[in-house]
């Protein structure tokens, strides 16, 4: 497993389909995962420090884990099959729970848990960004700093 950093979310044009972008911590690969609108909003809210007036589903799950004295130790993006990504929540009591990567990432951000990706997934879907394209990545990061969760309204749901 390779450690991944959550770069952020963006809208793929022209379809306006949200994507969460992960980056290999000790490498040069990026992993784009298409996600649903609600999950993109949950990830963007957490990255921007937005606190909704009522807890979102991912906040509720974090609170349930805390109430049960169980920690989310990590999230693992384990598989890519027929264009669908799969992930596991790895809990402190030794239990693994299958989850959509988008939900798992939203929960990991709320708990400060590490996200990992299987080498096989990174080999199949990872994208290497050459050094000369790092300026584009920096522009993308600036875009992420300025995007609003409201920008994700109206997208279609796909497995994430």
Secondary structure by P-SEA (a helix, b strand, c coil): cbbbbccbbbbcccccbbbbbbbcccccbbbbbbbcaaaaaaaaaaaaccccccccaaaaaaaaaaaacccccccccccccccbbbbbbbccccbbbbbcaaaaaaaaaaabbbbbbbaaaaaacbbbbcccaaaaaaaaaaaaaccccccccccccccc
